[in-house]
């Protein structure tokens, strides 16, 4: 190309590259946005429908996803699939999802995926009672949360660590972690997460045999769950609540509040029938059986135990000791002592491999009672001593000063937070009151201003009315004087011959026009203001005479003053002036009409005055 330099060509190619890059960025954003939509749709489906239906939908989304371009979204979907497989009891498929995520590109690129992976792996170990391994994995997740400086991640990790220390019987540490978790969750204001930690606090106090405190935390947890579920249709929350219902039923049974115990037992049954699957169903069955046995309701307990028997051959859970313990109690109640002893021994075999001292205590205590009742005092004493050792350790921890201090700190923090929230509410109310007072003050000020303006207007109106009344009175007086003057003139005319000089009105044609114009305006103004005619004016004023002509009323004398040619040679100008005064004193006139008549009067009086002075 002629005239196209190498530099220009380079710039041209650079522009094309920039435009192409911009287009690629736009497309990437659109693709990432689409991928996020897929993930959100999966999460929304989980909250709204059953795990089985959710699994089918999310698996289709994962299969259709371009995993090379969206490794992070793919990894998050796999973690979601892990939860669904686990909830449906397919432990092998769930484990495979965790392995795939660990080996994925998304795991290496994204801290959130690492955090979630460590937490889920730790939870699996915790469920299998591998508490030490679970703690190590939870600590890895906690370190990621600290690095990311995420309050929500830290709150969850503190709760995870607390739960692990609780299972390891390190109650002081557990309470300390719960304290930190609860403080962050309440500051965030998430009712669901706060309810989880409050429920865990209830469990730890139940282990420490502080049943009053345990009941209080369970009830607080329920308040937060109910508040959360009132605005969120979340199946996970309902599943968590089913466990809480079991805890409440058990604690109310311990505290001898049997009406509430039965109420929450029914809640557990309802949740079991409607929503629960997999491990949640197993936990609910154990809660149900425990509640029935504690209430000496062995017929329904037997029905639940038969369902639990299906879980004994399976190795994907760690509740074998609890199931054998429950079945041993039912067998003993049915007088099948041999079967009861066999079952309790199986329970002890599984329990000895675990670190749950509270469960061991219950099993050892029941084994001791069972052996003693069946004539085997030596075995009874052995297990009674084991129970006492564990119980003494529990009592030592229960009354440990550190636990008391941490418990006090938790309560103080909650009280301070409640006081702070109340102070904020009071400040908001105070601000609302101030706004209301300002509004009232503003309205009052405006009302006073309006009142002042209205008062000033009324004052001005009254002054104007007073001035008008003064003018009207003046016109009435003028009318009266003129009437007297006319009477005096008539008497003089009757006594003396007419030798006086002509009236000033005879001297000028302009004066005649003035009188006619004045009378015409008087008639117009009278008719306009009274809606009557000149006959009425003559009758009411008694200034002009009225005659009857062919049955009709006539004002012949007045009519002469409406035309210059008809005006008498010696016009009675006083009658014209008297007519003006009468109208001004009797009629409700506009300012313009009043001004017009007044001006006519002033001109007439000026002419009369000037002519009178000239004649002198």
SULVENCOR-V172830 format. One record per backbone hydrogen bond with DSSP energy under -1.0 kcal/mol. CO is the residue of the C=O (numbers start at 1). NH is the residue of the N-H. E is the energy in kcal/mol with one decimal. If there is no record, write none. Layout:
CO&NH&E  CO&NH&E
This chain:
1&4&-1.3  5&9&-1.9  6&10&-2.2  7&11&-2.3  8&12&-2.3  9&13&-2.5  10&14&-2.3  11&15&-2.3  12&16&-2.1  13&17&-2.3  14&18&-2.6  15&19&-2.7  16&20&-2.3  17&21&-2.9  18&22&-2.8  19&23&-2.3  20&24&-2.3  21&25&-2.6  22&26&-2.4  23&27&-2.4  24&28&-2.8  25&29&-2.7  26&30&-2.3  27&31&-2.6  28&32&-3.2  29&33&-2.7  30&34&-2.2  31&35&-2.5  32&36&-2.5  33&37&-1.9  34&38&-1.9  35&39&-1.9  36&40&-2.6  37&41&-2.5  38&42&-1.8  39&43&-2.2  40&44&-2.6  41&45&-2.3  42&46&-1.9  43&47&-1.4  45&49&-2.4  50&54&-2.5  51&55&-2.6  52&56&-1.8  53&57&-2.0  54&58&-2.9  55&59&-2.4  56&60&-1.7  57&61&-2.0  58&62&-2.3  59&63&-2.4  60&64&-2.1  65&67&-1.2  66&70&-1.4  70&74&-2.1  71&75&-2.1  72&76&-2.3  73&77&-2.3  74&78&-2.1  75&79&-2.1  76&80&-1.8  77&81&-2.5  78&82&-2.3  79&83&-1.7  80&84&-1.9  81&85&-2.9  82&86&-2.5  83&87&-2.3  84&88&-1.9  85&90&-2.5  86&89&-1.2  89&91&-1.3  90&94&-2.0  91&95&-2.6  92&96&-1.9  93&97&-1.5  94&98&-1.6  95&99&-2.0  96&100&-2.3  97&101&-2.2  98&102&-2.3  99&103&-1.5  101&104&-1.5  105&109&-1.5  106&110&-1.8  110&114&-1.6  111&115&-2.7  112&116&-2.7  113&117&-2.6  114&118&-2.5  115&119&-2.0  116&120&-2.6  117&121&-2.6  118&122&-2.3  119&123&-2.4  120&124&-1.9  121&125&-1.8  122&126&-2.6  123&127&-2.3  124&128&-1.4  125&130&-2.9  126&129&-1.5  129&131&-1.5  130&134&-2.3  131&135&-2.4  132&136&-1.9  133&137&-2.1  134&138&-2.6  135&139&-2.2  136&140&-1.6  137&141&-1.9  138&142&-2.4  139&143&-2.3  140&144&-1.8  141&145&-2.2  142&146&-2.2  143&147&-2.2  144&148&-2.6  145&149&-1.0  145&150&-1.5  150&154&-2.4  151&155&-2.5  152&156&-2.2  153&157&-2.7  154&158&-2.8  155&159&-1.8  156&160&-2.3  157&161&-2.8  158&162&-2.3  159&163&-2.3  160&164&-2.1  161&165&-2.6  162&166&-2.2  163&167&-2.0  164&168&-1.6  165&170&-3.1  166&169&-1.4  169&171&-1.1  170&174&-2.4  171&175&-2.8  172&176&-1.9  173&177&-2.5  174&178&-2.6  175&179&-2.3  176&180&-1.7  177&181&-2.7  178&182&-3.0  179&183&-2.0  180&184&-1.8  181&185&-2.5  182&186&-2.6  183&187&-1.6  184&188&-2.4  185&189&-2.2  185&190&-1.2  190&194&-2.1  191&195&-2.3  192&196&-1.5  193&197&-1.7  194&198&-2.3  195&199&-2.2  196&200&-2.0  197&201&-2.2  198&202&-1.9  199&203&-1.9  200&204&-2.2  201&205&-2.1  202&206&-1.7  203&207&-2.1  204&208&-1.8  205&210&-3.1  206&209&-1.4  210&214&-2.2  211&215&-2.6  212&216&-2.0  213&217&-2.2  214&218&-2.2  215&219&-2.5  216&220&-2.2  217&221&-2.4  218&222&-2.3  219&223&-2.0  220&224&-1.9  221&225&-2.4  222&226&-2.8  223&227&-2.1  224&228&-2.3  225&229&-3.0  226&230&-1.4  228&231&-1.2  232&234&-1.3  234&238&-1.6  235&239&-2.2  236&240&-2.4  237&241&-2.4  238&242&-1.5  239&243&-1.2  240&244&-1.8  241&245&-2.7  242&246&-1.5  243&247&-2.1  244&248&-2.9  245&249&-2.7  246&250&-2.2  247&251&-2.5  248&252&-2.7  249&253&-1.6  250&254&-2.0  251&255&-2.3  252&257&-3.3  253&256&-1.0  257&261&-1.9  258&262&-2.6  259&263&-2.0  260&264&-2.4  261&265&-1.8  262&266&-2.1  263&267&-1.3  264&268&-2.0  265&269&-2.1  266&270&-2.5  267&271&-2.6  268&272&-2.6  269&273&-2.4  270&274&-2.0  271&275&-2.2  271&276&-1.4  277&280&-1.2  278&282&-1.7  279&283&-2.6  280&284&-2.2  281&285&-2.4  282&286&-2.2  283&287&-2.3  284&288&-2.5  285&289&-2.6  286&290&-2.4  287&291&-2.6  288&292&-2.5  289&293&-2.4  290&294&-2.5  291&295&-1.4  292&297&-3.6  293&296&-1.8  297&301&-1.3  298&302&-2.2  299&303&-1.4  300&304&-2.0  301&305&-2.5  302&306&-1.7  303&307&-1.1  304&308&-1.9  305&309&-1.7  308&311&-1.9  309&312&-1.0  319&323&-2.4  320&324&-2.6  321&325&-2.1  322&326&-2.3  323&327&-2.4  324&328&-2.2  325&329&-1.7  326&330&-1.8  327&331&-2.6  328&332&-2.4  329&333&-1.9  330&334&-1.4  331&336&-2.5  332&335&-1.6  335&337&-1.3  336&340&-2.2  337&341&-2.7  338&342&-2.3  339&343&-2.4  340&344&-2.4  341&345&-2.1  342&346&-1.8  343&347&-2.2  344&348&-2.2  345&349&-2.1  346&350&-2.0  347&351&-2.4  348&352&-2.5  351&354&-1.8  355&357&-1.4  356&360&-2.0  357&361&-2.7  358&362&-1.9  359&363&-2.3  360&364&-3.2  361&365&-2.6  362&366&-2.1  363&367&-2.6  364&368&-2.5  365&369&-2.0  366&370&-2.4  367&371&-2.7  368&372&-2.2  369&373&-2.3  371&376&-2.5  372&375&-1.5  376&380&-1.8  377&381&-2.7  378&382&-2.1  379&383&-2.1  380&384&-1.9  381&385&-2.3  382&386&-1.8  383&387&-2.2  384&388&-2.5  385&389&-2.5  386&390&-2.0  387&391&-2.7  388&392&-3.0  389&393&-2.0  390&394&-2.2  391&395&-2.9  392&396&-2.5  393&397&-2.1  394&398&-3.0  395&399&-2.3  397&400&-1.1  400&404&-1.9  401&405&-2.7  402&406&-2.8  403&407&-2.9  404&408&-2.5  405&409&-2.5  406&410&-2.7  407&411&-2.2  408&412&-2.9  409&413&-2.9  410&414&-2.2  411&415&-2.7  412&416&-3.2  413&417&-2.7  414&418&-2.5  415&419&-2.8  416&420&-2.7  417&421&-2.8  418&422&-2.5  419&423&-2.7  420&424&-2.5  421&425&-2.5  422&426&-2.8  423&427&-2.7  424&428&-2.6  425&429&-2.6  426&430&-2.9  427&431&-2.8  428&432&-2.3  429&433&-2.6  430&434&-2.9  431&435&-2.6  432&436&-2.5  433&437&-3.1  434&438&-3.0  435&439&-2.5  436&440&-2.9  437&441&-3.3  438&442&-2.9  439&443&-2.9  440&444&-3.0  441&445&-2.8  442&446&-2.8  443&447&-2.8  444&448&-2.9  445&449&-2.7  446&450&-3.0  447&451&-3.0  448&452&-2.9  449&453&-2.8  450&454&-3.1  451&455&-3.0  452&456&-3.1  453&457&-2.6  454&458&-3.1  455&459&-3.0  456&460&-2.8  457&461&-2.8  458&462&-3.0  459&463&-2.7  460&464&-2.7  461&465&-2.7  462&466&-3.1  463&467&-2.8  464&468&-2.7  465&469&-2.9  466&470&-2.3  467&471&-2.4  468&472&-3.1  469&473&-2.9  470&474&-2.4  471&475&-2.7  472&476&-2.6  473&477&-2.6  474&478&-2.7  475&479&-2.7  476&480&-2.6  477&481&-2.9  478&482&-2.8  479&483&-2.1  480&484&-2.0  481&485&-2.8  482&486&-2.3  483&487&-1.8  484&488&-2.4  485&489&-2.5  486&490&-2.2  487&491&-1.9  488&492&-2.2  489&493&-2.5  490&494&-1.8  491&495&-1.7  492&496&-2.8  497&499&-1.5  503&506&-2.2  504&507&-1.3  508&512&-1.2  509&513&-2.2  510&514&-2.1  511&515&-2.4  512&516&-2.3  513&517&-3.0  514&518&-2.4  515&519&-2.4  516&520&-2.7  517&521&-2.4  518&522&-2.4  519&523&-2.7  520&524&-2.5  521&525&-2.8  522&526&-2.8  523&527&-2.8  524&528&-2.3  525&529&-2.4  526&530&-2.7  527&531&-1.6  533&537&-1.4  534&538&-2.5  535&539&-2.5  536&540&-2.6  537&541&-2.4  538&542&-1.6  547&554&-3.9  549&552&-1.4  552&549&-3.3  554&547&-2.7  555&559&-2.6  556&560&-1.3  558&561&-1.8  559&562&-1.8  571&573&-1.6  572&576&-1.1  573&577&-2.4  574&578&-3.3  575&579&-2.3  576&580&-2.0  577&581&-2.5  578&582&-2.6  579&583&-2.4  580&584&-2.6  581&585&-1.8  582&586&-1.9  583&587&-2.2  587&589&-1.1  590&594&-2.6  591&595&-2.4  592&596&-2.1  593&597&-2.3  594&598&-2.3  595&599&-2.4  596&600&-1.9  597&601&-2.4  598&602&-2.8  599&603&-2.2  600&604&-2.5  601&605&-2.8  602&606&-2.1  603&607&-2.4  604&608&-2.6  605&609&-2.6  606&610&-2.7  607&611&-2.6  608&612&-2.3  609&613&-2.3  610&614&-2.1  611&615&-2.1  612&616&-1.5
